[in-house]
Amino acid sequence: MKAIAVLADGNEPVVIEKPRPEPAAGEALVRTLRVGVDGTDHEVIAGGHGDTPADDDHIVLGHEAVGVVEDPNDTPFEAGDVVVPTVRRPPNGANEYFARGEPDMAPDGEYHERGIVGAHGFMAEYFTSPAEFLVEIPPSLAEWGFLVEPASITEKAVENAFASRSAFHWEPESALVLGNGALGLLTLAMLDPTFERTYCLGRRERPDPTVDVIESLGATYVNSNETGVPSVPDAHEPMDLVFEATGHAPHAFESIEALAPNGVSALLGVSGDRTLELDAGRLHRELVLHNKALVGNVNSRYEHFEAAADSLAGLSRAFLSDLVTGVHALDAFEAAFVDDDTTIKTAVEFDTYEKR
Amino acid sequence: MKAIAVLADGNEPVVIEKPRPEPAAGEALVRTLRVGVDGTDHEVIAGGHGDTPADDDHIVLGHEAVGVVEDPNDTPFEAGDVVVPTVRRPPNGANEYFARGEPDMAPDGEYHERGIVGAHGFMAEYFTSPAEFLVEIPPSLAEWGFLVEPASITEKAVENAFASRSAFHWEPESALVLGNGALGLLTLAMLDPTFERTYCLGRRERPDPTVDVIESLGATYVNSNETGVPSVPDAHEPMDLVFEATGHAPHAFESIEALAPNGVSALLGVSGDRTLELDAGRLHRELVLHNKALVGNVNSRYEHFEAAADSLAGLSRAFLSDLVTGVHALDAFEAAFVDDDTTIKTAVEFDTYEKR
């Protein structure tokens, strides 16, 4: 079968030929439909993040997948079930985090991530997975199922943000998403039912397709070239929730100033090293005197995938069509890895649900 | 009656004569037993924090009080009940935060703080308070009741820290208190039943009475002159909980590096302005990739006072005696405001419970 991989000494995705995997006991064989591309894939390609599986000279890319069960292999699935695989796997048999269904809380060394760290991803015509790591979704979502994984990260981050505010009465009304990339826009749409007023900050000038998506959601676009994060309360309003989806280190700390009293910043973007001069005293005081919080989040777990599928089912098809700017067949896969100003979200299509 | 106040144009506590207050409808009259002194009092005295009540030329000090109901005045209390007053009061009748019993979550302008901001404190022979702001405690705690208010702040901070970790399985074992002042030591003692291993960081060299208290609790003293906050994991172990009780801005952000994966820093100390150069990128990444959180906290509410009284009842009298280094009569009140290396916690005694 064909797979899209990066060679250990390479720096671009290439199609390789691999044997079709045989499901082991407890595993199902899945025929891949679509696999999304995100910033992490670009980092893996560039060699800045992740590891090739031990004893292999390449890593198959892709951690945002949707597929159809081809061979249930005595697992609880039936052939034809539409499934989304979770990403983390235990590196040395089980460990306590996987045993209690919280692989997302496992520390370094206690997980592999398929397509990222130490395990092959899902960008192949078929993949196998233990049944416990496959989340069934409705066939009506088959087309958009590759968005379940990124949406699951948002589910986790929002869950933790609300949990951090659960010891008091909190009725948030305003939310600001930092970042108008695919995850930012997806999050903005997911927050819409919960918040009265939503905002999304980016650095693009109009006309821009992401600004159009933001406004089609009824949200307000905040151009960071005109309004920095600390100025958001004056320019708009203080925010009950900030969702940091850029990985830009200043944003994580400046978000404290964008928050309303008792607000919380959910941090998701991953930053590189960056030294900054900050008025740490003022930020510290703001956190304390106004009961604010910063909550970091990585990865997600089974329940978040289930919640994400529910959330996706509630999003308008018009929004999803605007968000996904390209679904590219395997023989034109390079197009899925192009990241320009007209690209929001792309996927590689290996097969279609309707076909068989 | 006599009261200890700071004049609007003064910078030291003085004894003044005031009329004994008459309880209004819904208020009880309380005979004051003891009132604790803390850093906030010193800031109020120095003029760096708080406001004199409108239309008055002085503010009566004191927000950590315990007293005995002298005149229930048709409230649910009985004469002789031992009570601790909460600190915040609604400035203009009620508001939503007070209505739902969460004055600690009220933003600026929506509260006065007795003895601190806009309202007289409890350092007087008598005070009145609406019954809803008086928390009854057992007579056996009368002597130590002035510690209920500071302990209530710890209850709130720990509650919010645990809440922030409530969306996943969290079994914390290690806790580090930053600061060996009275609140730090009190918190250390309160955390002891919940944590397997506790640590307290300060900058004192031995021999020092706070180090003796730390070690008498079975905790480990971390001398910050030898081990900075970021070095704590290497020198000791990564911490599941950090409790910041110094208001030293570097600590708030360095605490991220002292945390174990999935850990949380509870922030309580209030910092002045202070510009710092931080590796914000690394701190941001740490928060995200290891699911860490920073949770700020100010003040506390009725339930936290109740929980604090329960916690205090469980602390050894030996510890409390070590913590409280001075209880000074009204005619020697100046001694309660001395803050030297042998002072941990002081109080002014207006009367004794046993006397009548």
Interface residues (C-beta under 8 A of the other chain):
Chain A: R100 E102 D104 M105 P107 D108 K156 E159 N160 A163 S164 R165 S166 A167 F168 H169 G247 A249 P250 A252 F253 A260 P261 N262 L267 L268 G269 V270 S271 G272 D273 R274 T275 L276 E277 L278 D279 A280 G281 R282 L283 H284 R285 E286 L287 V288 L289 H290 N291 K292 A293 L294 V295 G296 N297 V298
Chain B: R100 E102 D104 M105 P107 D108 K156 E159 N160 A163 S164 R165 S166 A167 F168 H169 G247 A249 P250 A252 F253 A260 P261 N262 L267 L268 G269 V270 S271 G272 D273 R274 T275 L276 E277 L278 D279 A280 G281 R282 L283 H284 R285 E286 L287 V288 L289 H290 N291 K292 A293 L294 V295 G296 N297 V298
